[in-house]
Amino acid sequence: MGELYGEYNLMTNEWTDGLGSTLIRNAVADTTNDRKWVVFDAPVDAIWIENMNTVLDDNCTLCLPNGERIKLNPVTMHMLFEVQDLAVASPATVSRCGMVYVPPEELGWMPFVKTWVRQLGRELSNEDVKVELTPETIEFVERLFDRYLPEGLEYVRKNCKEAIPTVDINLVTSTANIFTGMCVPERGVDFTKPAEDLFPMLAKIFAFAFVFGLGGSMNAVHWDAFDEWVRIKFKTQQDECMVKFPPQGLVFDNYMDIQSEILQPWENILPEFKYSAAVPYFELVVPTIDTTRYSFILETLLNVNRSSLFTGGSGVGKSASVVSKLNELGSKKWMQIPINFSAQTPAIDTQYIIESKLEKKRKTRFGAPMGNRIVVFVDDVNMPAKETYSAQPPVELLRQFQDMKGFYDRKKLFWKDIEDTTLCCACAPTGGGRPGAHATLRKALQHPQLPTARR
């Protein structure tokens, strides 16, 4: 409350402004006829929102604890609250706002796919290579999503369970992110090839992305049935969308080798274990198919700055696999910021840990040191205890960082843009003292789930 509206220091009786009151005061100071919107994107509860009642009614006045009254212009100033639900909102708040419910089935996920594929060429381009997708290639990629995703989503929702629930757009963006990561120029994908050569390879890349985008978050007990369904679905196509998986193992046991343009078993890239007496016993990692598989997925996502959330039961090696891969990437100019959440982790400590490793580039722009990139690895991200009305401040801070690529300075209350920084999280399923991370954070992350022993 004090950080939002301002508070007195009980020791010095000094007044400190809050973020919300500062933003509203700055908007009031702007006397132009331009419309000003103050957006509150957070869980609504019956504490902080009650202080907005005089703002939302005909008074249009924000009353602060120090006696200051900020009069808003009802013509040019508006409040916008973006919330998941109104489970704990009071009738006084609900009656003062106009409600707009956005059902997920109305918009669907196809507009996202169409927007993403049209920006794919620009996203894959770098200083050395400019990638352009022809209209025929764009239409083919859209056809892949339109042909396979609807039935795939229906199958997953009807027949599979997930340790951490997802929504449809979550699985679609996961598939698109893996597809993007597999098509980067460094892997050797050449979009200038003729369609008869390019399209079959893109179909195989999509098949790999489809398997781990839709199936990566499901429990391992469903892998065998999903394997059978995927093989039948991709094999029955009679055009360039057809993909045949290797007969041995499951579809999860193969990766897409861009050089040979075929799906290969993970054993082909399984690194050899080399013992070093200098490495402590508890830091030794023996490579397995699972560690190789999820290390590959992690690197694929990091190459295109996509965040991820690794899930799985206790003891399956989530943290060990991620830390081992991040240590390996350290030689490739990747820096890591490890954070371990507990039930009592405050949001301010989380922000200070992240800021301590950032380098100031401009007045309000921060990021990794020149020539480097940063991975913020948050372990046990679902551990922070929920407040009275179910909010988790550290998780909300990470969600703001994930969605807006920055956060506000705690003292001077200005916005900080953060560059070249990617979020990677790990957690066990909800239960056993873990209250679970908020859905608004989960929807923005990829959800690879490490399996327990299944064979």
N, C-alpha and C positions, 0 to 999 in steps of 0.2 A: 504493500500500500504506500509506504513512504517513497519507494523508488518511482511509483507511478504518479502520485499527486504532490509529493513533497512532505517533509517532516522537520520537526525541531530536534536538534541535538540536546538530549536531556542533561548533558554535562555543561555545555556552554550556552544553551538556549539560542543557538544559531540556527537560522532557517536555511534549509537546502531544498532547492526546487526539484520537482519530479519530472520524469520524461513526458508523461501525458500532458501535464500543465504547461510545460515548455512548448510543446508542439502546438497546443491550442492557442497559447499566447502569441506565438509567431504567426499563426494563421490570422488571428485578430488584427495584428499589426499591419498586415497586408490589406490595404484599403482599396485595391483594384476590384473590378467587377468579375475577375476570374473566380471560378468555383474552387473551393478548397475542401478536400476530403481528408478526414482523420480516420485511419483504418485501424481497428482493433482486431487482430487475428489471434485469438486465444480462447481457451475455455471460459465460458461465462459462469460466474458463481454469484452468490447472494451477498458478497462483500464489496469488491471493488466496483461492481456495476451499479450498486445502490447510490454511490456518490455521483453517478451520471444522471440521476433522475431529474434534477433541476436543469440539466443541459438538454435533455430530451423532451421536456414539456414546453409549454409556452413561455416560460421564463427565459430559456436559452442562456443560462448563467451557470458557470462553473464556480462553486464555492470551495475554497481551499481552507485547510486547518489554520492558516495564519491570518484568517479574516479577509483575504483578498477575494474579490468577486470579479470574474472575467466574463464580460458580456459578449456573447457570440452574435454575429450577423446571421439571422435566420435565412437570408436570401442567398448568400454566397458560401456559407459554411454548413457542412453536413458530416454526420457521424456514420460510419459503416462498420458493422460487426460481422465478422466471418467466423461462424462457430459450427461445430459438428452436431450439437443437439442443444436443447433447452431444458435438459433434465432437472437442473438445479436453479434455473432462472426464476426470479420472482414475478408474480403477475404484474407488479408495478412496472417492471422493465419491459415485459412482453407487450403490455398495453400501450407503451409509448413508442414502439417501433413498428415499422412496416415489415412484414415477414415475407421472404421469398425462398421457397424450398426448391432446390435443384435436384430432381431425381436422376440418379446415374443412368437409368435406361433411356432417358430422353436424348442426351447428347451422344452416348456411346463412345467407343474408342476409335472408330475409323477416322474421324477428323484429326486425331492425334497422329495416326499413321500417315495420312496424306501430308500433313504439315512436316512431319519428321523426314519423310523420304525426299521431299523437295529441298530440304536444308542439308541433306546428307552429303552432297558434294562439297559444300562450303565447310562442313564440319571435318571432313576427311582431309581437306587441303592443308598444306603447311607451307613453310617458306620455300621449300625445294620443289614441291609437287603440287600442282593444281588439279583437283579432281572435278570432273564434270560428268553428270549422269544424263544420258540422252532421254528424250521422252519415252522411248521404247523400254529403256531400263527401269525408269520410274514406274511405268505401267506394269511391268513384270513383277517388281517387288510388291506393289500394291496388290497384285493378283495373288501372290503367295500368301500374304496376310489374310486377304479376303477368303481364300479357299480353305485354309487350314485353321485359322484362329477361332472362328465361331464354334466349330465342332469340337476343337480342342478344349476351349473354355467350358463348353457344356459337359464334356466328359470329366474334366477335373472336378467341377462342382458337384456332379452326381455320384462319382465313384471314388473320390480320393479325399483324404483328410490331411490337414496341414498343422504342424506344431504351432505356428504363428499364423493366424488368419491373414489372407490377402484379399484384395478386390480385383475385379477383372482388369482394370486399367493398370494395376500393379504388374500383372503377368504380361500384359501386352508391352509395356515399357521395358520390362526385363528382357523380353525377346528382342526388341529393337536395340537395346543397349548392347547385348552380346553380338548381334549382327553388325552393329557399328564398329565394335572393338575388333571383330574379325576382318573387317574390310580396310583397316588402316593401311596406307602405302607401305609401311615397314614390313608388313606380312607378305607383300608381293601381289596383291590383287590389282589387276590391270583392267580398268573400266573402258579402255580403248579397244579391247578385243572385239571381234565380231560377235553378234548376238548368239550364233550357234555354239560358240566356245564359252562365252561369258555366262549365259543364262543357266546352263547345267551346274556350273560351279557356284553361282549365287544360290541355286536351289539347295545345294548341299550345305552351304553356309547357313541358310535359313533353317534347314533340318536340324543342324547342331544347335542353333539358337533356340529353336522351338522346343527341343528336348529339355534344355536346361533353363529356358525361360519359363515354360509352363510346368515342367516336372521337377525343377530344382528345389522347389519349396515343399513338395509333398513328402509324407512319411515313406520310409524305404519299403514298408510292407506292400505298397501299391506299385512298386517299380515293375514287377513282372507283368502285371495286367496292363500297365501303361506301355510297356515295351511291345506287347502283342498288338495293342491298338495302333500305336504309331507305325509299326512295320506295315500293317495292312493298309493304313490310311495313305502313306506315302508311296506304296508299291502299286496301288490300283490306279494312279493317275496315268493318262495316256499321252501326255505332252511333256514339255521340258520341265514341268513341275515335279516329275516323278523322281524319287530318290530311293536307292536300294541300300540298306544298311548291311554291314558285314554280318554273316550268319552267326558267328561265335559271340557269346556273351549277350549282354543287354545293350540297348541303344545308349545307355549311360556310360558304357565302357568304351566309347569311341570319341575321338576328337577329329576336327576337320584340319587336315594337312593341306595348306594352300599350295605348297610347291608341287605335290603329286596330284592335287585336286581330287583326292579321295578321302573317305573316312577311315582313319587308322585307329587301332587299339592303343589305349594309354600306355601299355607296356613298352611301346616303341620310344617313348620319351621319358620313361621312368629313370630318374637319375640314380647313379650307383652310390651306395652309402660308403662314406670314407670316414673312418674313425680318426679322431684327433684327441690326443691326451690332454691338450690345452683347453678343450671345451668341457665345462662342468657336466656331470652326469645328467642332471635334470634339464639341461639345455640341448641334449642330443636329440635329433629328429631323424628317425629311420624312414626314408621315403617309401610310401605305399601308393597303391592306385588311387585311394581317396585323397591323400595329401597332394598328389600330382594333379588330380582332377580339379580340386578347388583352388590350388595355387594358380593353375592356368586360368580359371575363371576370374580370380582376383586380379591378375595382371592384365587380362583382357579388358576388364572394366576400368582399371586405373589408367590405362593407355588413352582412354577417351574421357577421363575425369568423371566417371560415374561412381556413385557411392554404393555401398553394399552392407548387408546385415547377415552375418553368418550365424545360423542357428543349429541346434542339435542338443541332445541330452548331455548331462554332465559326463566328462571324461572321454568324449569322442575326439578331442584334439582341435577344437575351434581356435582357441587362442594360440596354441603351439603352431598350427599350420599357418595362421596369418602372420604371426611374429617372425617365423622362419622365412616366409616369402618376403616380408618387408625388409628383413636384414639382408636378404639376397639382393633386393632392389636398391639397397643403400649404395651399392657400387655403381648404380646407374643414375646417380644424382637425385635419389628420392630420400627425403628426410621424414622421420616418423615422430609423432607426438603421442606417446602412450598415456592414456587416462583410464584408471580403474574406478568405476562407480561403486558406491556402497549405498546403503539405505539413507545415510545422512549427508550425502554429497550435495553441497549448495551450488546454485547456478553461478555465483560470482567466482568461486574457485575454478570452475570449469572454464569460464571465460579468461581468467588470468593465466591459466596454464597454456591455453591456445595462444594468447597474445604474447606470452613470454618468448615464443620461438619465431614470431613474425618479424619481418624487417619493414621499416617504414620506407615507402617508395615516393609517395606524395603526401600532401597535407592530410587527406582522408583515405589514402589507399595504402594497404598493407599486403604483404604476401611473403612467399618463400624467398630466400636469398637468391641473388642473380644466378641463373642457370640451374636452379634446383626446383623441385616440387615437394609439397608436404602432404603426408597422409596423417590425419588425426585418427588414431585407433582407440576406440572407446570399448573397453571390455565390460561385460555385465551392464549393458546400457539400460536394461529394464529393472535395475535394482533400486533406484531412488524411490523412497516412500512417497505415497500420494498424500497431498494435503487434504483438508477437510472436504473440499469439493472436487477431489480427484485430479487436481493439476499436479504435474511434476516439473518444477522450474528448470532443472538441468536438461531434461528432455525437450522442453519447449525452446530452450536456448539453442540446442542442436538443430531443432526443426527450423528455427528462424535462420540459422546459418546455412542449412541445406537449401532452403527455398529462396532466400534473398541474397546469399553469398556475402554475409556480413552481419554485424550487430552494432548496437549503440555503445559509445564510450560511457562508462559508468559515472564518470565525474563531470566531464564537459558536455555530455549529452548530444554529441554529434555522431553521424552515421559513419561507420568504418567499412569500406569495401575491402574484401579479402580475396586475393588472387592466388591461382596455382595451388589451391588447397582442396583436398578431397577427404570425405568422411568415410571411415570404415568402422563398422560396429560388430560386436559379437555378443550373444546372449543365449541362455538356456530358455526353454519354454516357460510360460507363466506357471507359477506354483512354487511351493517350498520357500516362501518368503519373497518371491519375485512378483511384484504387483503387475508387471507387464508394461511395455512402452506404449505411448499413446498412438492411436491409429493414424493420426496426421503425420507422424514421423515414419511409421512403417510403410506407408504408401509411397514414400519418396525413395525407398531403398530397395536394392536387389536382395532376394531372400534365398541364397543357397543354404540348403540344410544338410549338414554332415550326417551320414547314417551311422547307426550302430551296426554291429556284426549281423549280417543277414544271410551269410552262406557258411 
